[in-house]
Amino acid sequence: MEHFDSVMEDIGFGRVHLFATLTLGLLQMLTIQETMGMGIIGPAAVCDLRMNEAQLASVAAAGFMGIICSSYFWGYITDKKGRRWTLLRTITISNLCSVASMFTLSSSVAGPSFVAATYLSEFCSHRIMVRSITHLYMFTGFAMISCPAWATLFLSSGLIEFEEELVGFLTLRPWRALGCMYILPGVFAVLLLLLLPESPKFLLMIGETKRGLATMEWISRKNTGRSLSEDQIKRLLAYQEHVQVKRRKEHQNFLRSMLDDAMPLVRKPYVGYFTCVCMVMFVLGLMTHGLGIWFTAMRNRCNMRQGNTKGMTLCQVLFVPETGPFIETESDLDVVCSDSFKGFNDSFILGSVYVVLYNLCWASLFCVHRKVMFVFSLVASSTFGFLLLFVTNYTMQLFSLVFLIAFPGIIIGLLGGSLLVFVPTYLRGKALCISLMWCRCGAAVGAMLVGSKIQYNCELFLLAISILPLIAACMEGYLPL
């Protein structure tokens, strides 16, 4: 392994890494917009699809469930066929499904959601890998900004208003077209990905010596303007000889082969660390995506609240009806059959905070240990969660909710990058896909619980969610940080 790292260190960080980060960052934007965008499209579609709260929660979680069901399959394919090979096909499928979702409300983003990080990691040395993955995940913040930006244009600006009857009760309204706008990063990413080669590590691992050396030659020329030296070629060949020992020829059926390929992850020396990573990823997914997918709807509900909200906590603003000389109904909070929103400014703030925190995390990696950042971020998230139970100031409520969601999101990138450093090349695709599958499990559980249960006991729900980061922080010593 050190042979490949030493060659990458000689080549250094350069144009190839920047171009790969941009391309794969667009794929990260596609993933976030396709999943978190349901937090905007779902409430806008309530009237057309005649959904109740439980059905809306199920729709919000549907994208995560799709990722869960197909994650390991794509992880297996990634380690068999290649990173770029998988990305090109999964992005195409995802974009086609998104166009179909104008009428079916579906998505397919399992492949791009984890292969991008695996692919980028194999253009990097261990020294810069975690920082590079952190910058890749920074595009999450850009996606969290672009989601409300498109929604502002289609749902609240008044510039795009149409309603066309199609078949039966099916009508074409702005929220259906909004889903197609979310695939634009994926369209650009496919075009840029055509200019990138397959992962050099993967090519050397499967014995494609000529293609692997040609890719490394291309990287060297683009970054340094020089060809590989004879010594560098010898080191790459020594690396190939080492990793090819771990490449097994399969003569079993497909399902048995998939199962056997994952077995090293549940054996020493990986099983302990990997199990803890999956558990922590579940918590992080529940916090960041499960709660985060409802952020826009919750802030919109707060902003649409009628009457005096002074001295009221977040839960009271959301769910307690206004009282006066007579006890009033909760008519001011009823769902209205309208595509209009008033909470997009708060969503812009959430996206901006993501971008700032990812850059701070990237800068901190030069001087602060990853374990310190892990514990600090989770304790901070928990603290802001506890504050939500008591603060009555509008701005404090907004930023407490933002940081409760954003800090765990930063840790997903940090922990994913650390896992890629920890496992060898032939297990990377499967390891990351399984860990992110647990992250999406947490997201699906969180999305359904928040959407269908939080209104019945909001304070207790927030308290339970605020305790979860502390539990995850206690596992710091068992993680590959």
C-alpha positions in Angstrom: 0.0 0.0 0.0 2.9 2.4 0.8 4.2 2.0 -2.7 1.1 3.6 -4.3 1.0 6.3 -1.6 4.6 7.2 -2.1 3.9 7.7 -5.9 0.8 9.8 -5.2 2.9 11.9 -2.7 5.5 12.4 -5.5 2.8 13.6 -7.9 1.1 15.8 -5.3 -2.3 17.5 -5.2 -3.2 19.2 -8.5 -5.6 19.7 -11.4 -6.8 16.1 -11.5 -7.8 16.2 -7.9 -9.7 19.5 -8.3 -11.5 18.3 -11.4 -12.4 15.0 -9.8 -13.6 16.8 -6.6 -15.8 19.1 -8.8 -17.2 16.2 -10.8 -17.9 13.9 -7.8 -19.2 16.9 -5.8 -21.9 17.3 -8.4 -22.8 13.7 -7.8 -23.0 14.4 -4.1 -25.4 17.3 -4.9 -27.5 15.0 -7.0 -27.8 12.5 -4.1 -28.8 15.2 -1.6 -31.2 17.0 -3.9 -32.9 13.7 -4.8 -33.4 12.7 -1.1 -33.6 15.9 0.9 -35.6 17.6 -1.9 -38.5 15.3 -0.9 -38.8 17.5 2.2 -40.0 20.2 -0.2 -41.7 18.3 -2.9 -43.6 16.0 -0.5 -45.5 18.8 1.3 -46.2 20.6 -2.0 -47.7 17.4 -3.4 -50.0 16.7 -0.4 -53.2 18.1 -2.1 -52.6 16.6 -5.5 -51.9 13.1 -4.1 -54.4 13.4 -1.2 -51.9 12.2 1.4 -52.2 12.2 5.2 -49.3 12.7 7.6 -48.3 9.0 7.8 -48.4 8.7 4.0 -46.3 11.9 3.6 -43.8 10.5 6.1 -43.6 7.3 4.1 -43.0 9.3 0.8 -40.3 11.3 2.5 -38.5 8.1 3.6 -39.0 6.4 0.2 -35.8 7.7 -1.3 -33.8 6.4 1.7 -35.5 3.0 1.5 -34.6 2.7 -2.2 -30.9 3.4 -1.3 -31.0 0.8 1.5 -32.5 -1.9 -0.7 -29.9 -1.6 -3.5 -26.8 -0.3 -1.6 -24.9 -3.5 -1.1 -25.7 -4.7 -4.7 -24.0 -1.6 -6.1 -21.2 -1.9 -3.5 -20.5 -5.4 -4.8 -20.7 -4.3 -8.4 -18.3 -1.4 -7.7 -15.6 -3.7 -6.4 -16.1 -6.1 -9.3 -16.7 -3.8 -12.4 -15.1 -0.5 -11.3 -15.9 2.8 -9.7 -16.4 4.8 -12.9 -18.2 2.0 -14.7 -20.8 1.9 -11.8 -21.1 5.7 -11.6 -21.9 6.1 -15.2 -24.7 3.6 -15.1 -26.2 4.5 -11.8 -26.3 8.2 -12.6 -28.1 7.4 -15.9 -30.6 5.2 -14.1 -31.1 7.9 -11.4 -31.7 10.7 -13.9 -34.3 8.6 -15.8 -36.1 7.7 -12.6 -36.2 11.3 -11.6 -37.8 12.2 -14.9 -40.4 9.5 -14.3 -40.9 10.8 -10.8 -42.7 13.8 -12.3 -45.6 11.3 -12.2 -44.6 8.6 -9.7 -42.6 10.4 -7.0 -39.7 8.0 -7.0 -35.9 8.1 -7.0 -32.8 5.9 -7.5 -29.6 7.3 -6.1 -28.0 4.4 -4.3 -24.9 4.2 -6.6 -23.9 7.8 -6.7 -24.5 8.2 -3.0 -21.4 6.2 -2.0 -19.3 5.3 -5.1 -18.3 9.0 -5.5 -16.4 9.0 -2.2 -14.8 5.6 -3.0 -13.7 6.8 -6.4 -12.2 10.1 -5.2 -10.3 8.3 -2.4 -8.4 6.3 -4.9 -6.9 9.4 -6.5 -5.5 10.5 -3.2 -2.7 9.5 -0.8 -3.6 8.6 2.8 -2.3 12.0 3.9 -4.9 14.0 2.0 -7.7 11.4 1.7 -9.8 12.5 4.7 -9.5 16.2 3.8 -10.4 15.5 0.2 -13.5 13.5 1.2 -14.5 16.4 3.5 -14.3 18.8 0.6 -16.4 16.4 -1.5 -19.1 16.3 1.2 -19.0 20.2 1.3 -21.1 20.0 -1.9 -23.9 18.8 0.5 -24.1 22.5 1.6 -24.3 23.7 -2.0 -27.2 21.2 -2.6 -28.9 22.4 0.6 -28.8 25.9 -0.9 -29.8 25.0 -4.5 -32.8 22.9 -3.2 -34.6 25.9 -1.8 -33.4 28.1 -4.6 -35.2 26.0 -7.2 -38.2 25.7 -4.9 -38.4 29.5 -4.5 -38.6 29.8 -8.3 -41.1 27.1 -8.8 -43.3 27.3 -5.7 -43.2 30.7 -4.1 -42.0 33.3 -6.6 -45.3 33.4 -8.5 -43.3 33.4 -11.8 -44.1 29.8 -12.7 -47.8 29.0 -12.3 -49.5 26.3 -14.4 -52.0 23.4 -14.0 -52.5 21.1 -16.9 -54.9 18.1 -16.7 -53.2 14.9 -18.1 -55.0 11.7 -17.4 -57.9 11.2 -15.0 -57.0 13.1 -11.7 -53.4 13.5 -12.8 -52.4 17.1 -13.2 -49.1 18.7 -14.2 -48.2 21.4 -11.6 -44.9 23.2 -10.6 -43.9 20.7 -7.9 -43.7 17.9 -10.5 -41.3 19.9 -12.7 -39.3 20.9 -9.6 -38.2 17.2 -9.3 -36.6 17.4 -12.8 -34.6 20.5 -11.8 -32.9 18.5 -9.1 -31.2 16.2 -11.6 -29.2 19.0 -13.3 -26.0 18.3 -11.2 -26.3 14.7 -12.3 -26.5 15.6 -16.0 -23.4 17.8 -15.8 -21.6 15.2 -13.7 -22.1 12.5 -16.4 -20.6 14.8 -19.0 -17.6 15.6 -16.8 -17.1 12.0 -15.7 -16.6 10.9 -19.3 -13.3 12.9 -19.2 -12.0 11.0 -16.1 -10.4 7.6 -16.2 -11.2 4.6 -14.1 -9.6 4.5 -10.6 -5.9 3.6 -10.9 -6.0 1.6 -7.7 -8.8 -0.5 -9.0 -7.2 -1.1 -12.4 -3.9 -2.3 -10.7 -5.9 -4.5 -8.3 -7.7 -6.4 -11.1 -4.5 -6.9 -13.1 -5.1 -4.2 -15.8 -1.4 -3.1 -15.6 -1.3 -1.2 -18.9 -4.5 0.8 -18.2 -3.5 1.4 -14.5 0.0 2.7 -15.5 -1.6 4.8 -18.3 -4.0 6.4 -15.8 -1.1 7.2 -13.4 0.9 8.6 -16.3 -2.1 10.9 -17.1 -2.4 12.1 -13.5 1.3 12.8 -13.4 1.3 14.8 -16.6 -1.8 16.8 -15.6 -0.5 17.6 -12.1 3.2 18.0 -12.7 3.8 18.2 -16.4 6.2 15.2 -16.2 6.0 11.5 -17.0 6.3 8.8 -14.4 9.9 7.9 -13.6 11.2 4.4 -13.7 11.4 4.2 -10.0 7.7 5.3 -9.7 6.7 2.6 -12.2 8.6 0.0 -10.2 6.8 1.0 -7.0 3.4 0.8 -8.8 4.2 -2.7 -10.0 5.2 -3.7 -6.5 1.9 -2.3 -5.2 0.0 -4.3 -7.9 1.8 -7.5 -6.9 0.8 -7.0 -3.3 -2.9 -6.2 -3.9 -3.5 -8.9 -6.6 -2.9 -11.5 -3.9 -6.1 -10.4 -2.3 -8.1 -10.6 -5.5 -10.0 -13.9 -5.6 -11.5 -15.6 -8.6 -15.1 -16.6 -7.9 -16.7 -19.8 -9.2 -19.8 -19.5 -7.1 -23.3 -18.3 -7.8 -23.9 -14.6 -7.7 -25.6 -14.3 -4.3 -23.1 -16.6 -2.5 -20.3 -14.5 -4.1 -21.9 -11.3 -2.8 -22.1 -12.7 0.7 -18.5 -14.1 0.7 -17.0 -10.9 -0.5 -18.4 -9.0 2.6 -17.1 -11.6 5.1 -13.7 -10.0 5.7 -15.6 -7.0 7.2 -17.1 -9.1 9.9 -13.8 -10.7 10.8 -10.7 -9.4 12.5 -9.1 -6.9 12.3 -12.1 -5.0 10.8 -15.2 -6.3 12.6 -15.0 -4.2 15.8 -14.3 -0.9 14.2 -16.7 -1.5 11.3 -19.6 -2.5 13.5 -19.1 0.7 15.6 -18.9 2.8 12.4 -22.3 1.4 11.2 -23.9 2.1 14.6 -22.7 5.7 14.7 -23.7 6.2 11.0 -27.3 5.1 12.0 -27.4 7.9 14.6 -25.9 10.4 12.3 -28.3 9.6 9.5 -31.3 9.9 11.8 -30.1 13.3 12.9 -28.9 14.8 9.7 -31.3 13.3 7.1 -34.2 12.0 9.1 -34.8 15.2 11.0 -33.2 17.4 8.3 -35.6 16.4 5.6 -38.4 18.0 7.6 -36.4 21.2 8.3 -38.1 23.3 5.6 -41.6 22.1 6.5 -41.0 22.8 10.2 -39.6 26.3 9.6 -42.4 27.0 7.1 -45.0 26.0 9.7 -43.3 28.3 12.3 -43.3 31.2 9.8 -46.9 30.6 8.9 -48.1 30.6 12.5 -50.7 33.3 13.2 -50.9 35.3 16.4 -48.3 36.2 19.1 -45.5 33.6 19.5 -43.5 35.6 22.1 -42.4 33.4 24.9 -43.2 30.2 23.1 -40.7 27.3 22.6 -40.3 25.6 19.2 -42.6 22.8 20.1 -45.3 25.3 21.3 -45.0 27.3 18.1 -45.3 24.1 16.0 -48.1 22.2 17.8 -49.8 24.2 20.5 -53.0 26.1 19.3 -53.2 29.7 20.0 -55.4 30.6 23.0 -57.4 33.7 23.8 -60.7 34.6 25.5 -62.0 31.4 23.8 -60.0 28.3 23.1 -59.4 28.3 19.4 -58.9 25.5 17.0 -55.6 24.9 15.2 -57.0 26.3 12.0 -54.0 28.5 11.6 -51.8 25.5 11.3 -54.0 23.4 9.0 -52.4 22.2 5.7 -53.5 24.5 2.9 -53.8 23.2 -0.7 -51.2 25.5 -2.0 -47.7 25.3 -3.4 -46.6 28.4 -1.5 -43.9 28.3 1.2 -42.5 30.9 3.5 -39.6 29.0 5.0 -37.0 29.0 2.3 -34.9 31.8 3.8 -34.2 29.5 6.8 -33.3 26.7 4.4 -30.7 29.0 2.7 -29.2 29.5 6.2 -29.0 25.8 6.8 -27.1 25.3 3.5 -24.8 28.2 4.2 -24.0 26.8 7.6 -23.1 23.4 6.1 -20.7 25.0 3.6 -19.0 27.1 6.4 -18.7 24.1 8.8 -17.3 21.8 6.1 -14.6 24.3 5.3 -13.9 24.8 9.0 -13.6 21.0 9.4 -11.3 20.8 6.4 -9.0 23.6 7.8 -9.1 22.0 11.3 -7.8 18.7 9.9 -4.4 20.3 9.5 -4.0 20.9 13.2 -6.7 19.1 15.2 -7.0 15.3 15.7 -10.1 13.7 14.1 -11.2 12.3 17.4 -11.3 15.7 18.9 -13.4 17.0 16.1 -15.7 14.0 16.3 -16.5 14.5 20.0 -16.7 18.3 19.8 -19.2 18.2 17.0 -21.5 15.6 18.6 -21.4 17.3 22.0 -22.2 20.7 20.3 -25.1 19.1 18.4 -26.5 17.6 21.6 -26.2 21.0 23.4 -28.1 22.8 20.7 -30.8 20.1 20.8 -31.2 20.7 24.6 -31.5 24.4 24.0 -34.4 23.8 21.6 -36.4 22.6 24.5 -36.2 26.0 26.4 -35.3 28.9 24.1 -38.1 31.2 23.0 -36.1 33.7 20.9 -36.9 33.2 17.2 -33.2 33.5 16.0 -32.0 31.1 18.8 -34.6 28.6 17.8 -33.6 28.7 14.2 -29.8 28.4 14.8 -30.3 25.7 17.5 -32.2 23.6 15.0 -29.7 24.3 12.2 -26.7 23.2 14.4 -28.5 20.2 15.8 -28.8 19.0 12.2 -25.6 20.3 10.6 -22.9 19.1 13.1 -23.8 15.3 12.7 -23.8 15.9 8.9 -20.2 17.1 9.1 -19.2 13.9 10.9 -20.6 11.7 8.2 -18.0 13.0 5.8 -15.2 12.8 8.5 -16.1 9.2 9.5 -16.6 8.1 5.9 -13.1 9.4 4.9 -11.6 7.7 8.0 -13.2 4.4 7.1 -11.8 4.6 3.5 -8.3 5.0 5.0 -8.9 2.1 7.3 -10.0 -0.6 4.8 -8.0 -1.9 1.8 -8.9 -1.2 -1.8 -10.7 -4.5 -2.5 -13.1 -3.8 0.4 -13.7 -0.1 0.1 -16.8 -0.1 -2.1 -18.5 -2.6 0.1 -17.4 -1.1 3.4 -18.6 2.4 2.5 -21.9 1.2 1.0 -22.8 -0.9 4.0 -21.9 1.9 6.5 -23.9 4.5 4.4 -26.7 1.9 4.2 -27.0 2.1 7.9 -26.9 5.9 7.7 -29.8 5.7 5.3 -31.6 3.3 7.6 -31.3 5.9 10.3 -32.6 8.5 7.9 -35.6 6.4 6.9 -36.5 5.7 10.5 -36.0 9.4 11.5 -38.0 10.7 8.5 -41.0 8.4 9.4 -40.8 9.0 13.1 -40.6 12.8 12.8 -43.2 13.0 10.1 -45.8 10.8 11.9 -45.0 11.0 15.7 -43.4 14.3 16.7 -46.7 16.2 17.0 -47.9 13.9 19.8 -45.0 14.6 22.3 -42.6 17.1 20.7 -40.6 17.8 23.9 -39.9 14.2 24.7 -39.0 13.5 21.0 -36.5 16.4 20.9 -35.0 15.2 24.2 -34.5 11.7 22.9 -32.9 13.0 19.7 -30.6 15.3 21.6 -29.3 12.4 23.7 -28.3 10.3 20.6 -25.2 12.4 19.7 -23.9 11.9 23.3 -24.3 8.1 22.9 -22.4 8.3 19.6 -19.7 10.4 21.1 -19.1 7.7 23.8 -18.1 5.3 21.0 -15.1 7.5 20.0 -12.5 5.0 21.2 -13.9 2.2 19.1 -13.8 4.1 15.7 -11.0 4.2 13.1 -10.3 7.9 13.6 
